């Protein structure tokens, strides 16, 4: 049995699992959060799968593979300062979202009204954590792993770029506006916004650290031959779905 076929079936099934998870997330979000709170089959396919989530997760696994294998500790001042900036900016901007009046929609207005405060708070936090890390003799603190914070930032950047490009492609190729962030906090050309990017970063980090190990265990229990058969069957169904819902529609 070809090794390439084994690898392909593993990654294709991984793609399918996360495409299904993404579909469930989107449907539940529309059902319970977004007015008029009703069931909406998200995406361009008829089946319960959103390929963007599958592609996105595979991309994250490939791009983050190297950083996940290394330990980035407090003892390294670069990672310490970067982590402090990430956490501080996340908390500060989230606070602004829920307290700003009138509501801030654009990044430009956010920086104009709150940019100085963001810089001041970041500088204060950086100085504080630097002093603490520099003075401490506690080995547990020095060896505290900051990798998850860096992974969080990278997932935020990668998923935001994916969402922007996906919106652009769907808009131009299929003439569909699957989401519109015009009146959402910190949106860019109504294609991306703070809330969505934050949710993707939190969710992506959860998937990487909690769900992915379980997915690997699950796939590891399936015989290679059965994985290949399953991948082929799902692939045929998905291609047929794409032809019916996109090409022939």
Buried (B, 14 or more C-beta within 10 A) or exposed (E): EEEEBBEBBBBBBBBBBBBBBBBBBBBEBBEEEEEEEEEBEBBBBBBBBBBBBBBBBBBBBEBBEEEBEEEBBBBBEEBBBBBBBBBBBBEBBBEBBEEBEEEBBEBEBBBEEBEEEBEEBBEEBBEEBBEEBEEEEEEEEBEBEBBEBBBBBBBBEBBBBBBBEBBEEBBEEEEEEBBEBEEBBBBBEBBBBBBBBBEBBBBBBEBBEEBBEEBEEEBEEBEEEEBBEBBBEBBEEBEEBBEEBEEEE
